[in-house]
């Protein structure tokens, strides 16, 4: 196995162009599992840990541009107030050691339907900046996933950054698993409220071939919620039902399809209620 270690972003792009089958590795929290269990044996590894550009984040206009190599621990510490939903999801990822190494860029690169970072990115309307020696492009995150562990990335492309606007209102994330962290989720759900546009963003994980939005639930929230008053129980229940209907889960060792649909309905009602309470009371309620 060849080991490639570029020192700059340009060198990384040139290495990927020359070795399109090379597997990028940053935190290694997914790649090393595949290697240790001999599930995947790439011809080359492309080590991105020494590329400084990937470890930076900064405001860029109305958005935050977060380098693909920024680890979960820094997202929690440095961006928790601006991106509370993503910070909540990051707190459920693995152990402290994994959160110090693992990255949202790596989570996107693996394109797992169960990736914990994916639902809050979907709910927030994030986009993914990808680049090759041919140029760069920005892909809305809800167009990034094409199938289980598949994405729109071309063989010579690397993920450069995630682009997402700071939260305009309350955000929530919740996860069902045998425990809060160090577990692959049975299902996950994220919600993001924007009181200015009176819209609700959603993200579903581990309940379809790819992470998805619950578009009918979002449409219901736009038309069916009274943004000037308390959240009616019937509205919360309808929202949860629509989220559950958006899923297309399977039976596997972690749970049945029926259980996932039921759990998503419960998660959606709870997270919307928490976010709505925060919106009306003006304080953060953490899942």
Phi, psi and omega in degrees: 000129179274142181242116183253132183226083179289152180261343181227166179296319179299316178298323179296316179295320179293322178293321179292325177294321181283334181229072184298340179272358180294139178268120177292144177222130177237274175289329179079007185289339173259314185298317184292330175297315179299319180290316183297326179267006177057035177276336183211131181228086183291157177290334181209149172250136179250100184281118183255007186291339182260009179271106188296328182300329183285343183263014184248152170221154181195155171296143177220093187068232180273001184243167167256131175255112186250116180303145184297342181262006177288122184283163181303319183301321179286326175300318180295311187286318189262337185235010184300323181284330182274330181230068186297325180295315179294324178294319177300314179296321181297327180293340181268359183276114170053213180258173176305323179296319179291321179293333176285339183250317186293151184229154175294325176301319177293321177300316177294319181299322179286335175056033178289139175300338183262009180300125186292331182283341188294313181301314179294330175293319177296314182296332182270357182068038182287168174224162184244125178266117180242153186211153172216180177294343179281342182142186182237160176209158180243125185245124173305139187297331179283357172249000186283322185272133181244349181174178179303117180060030176229147181217181181280359182301130173280160184303332183261008184260150174233153175281123180267317187196167171249136178246127182205141178282143174304150183302130177271350182195193182297145175227150179218155176216140176216153190219138173253126177197177180292341172203174187291322185224175181055041180206145173281130187295144167289316172196157179222157178211140177231147179223145180222124181258135174239098183292337180290314179266354182055051179233157178235126174262148182227158174209131181244135177234151174061031180216023178194169179300334176224162169298140187221164169265155173261084190292324178293324177293322177296318179295320177299318181297323179295320188259335192251000181254141176270098186290349181260003183224185179290160178281119178287142181300321180296324179291318178297321180292320178296318177301314179297320178298319181291324175297314179299321180291336180288338185282156172222068187282171177236165169278133172210190185293341183270338181173164179272163176298318180298317180296319180299317179298315179298314182297321179296320177299318179293313180301318182296316179298315183292313183294321177296319179295317178298314181295320180294320178298319177297319180298317183283329184264342178078022178224159183279128173245113185273140177293000000 
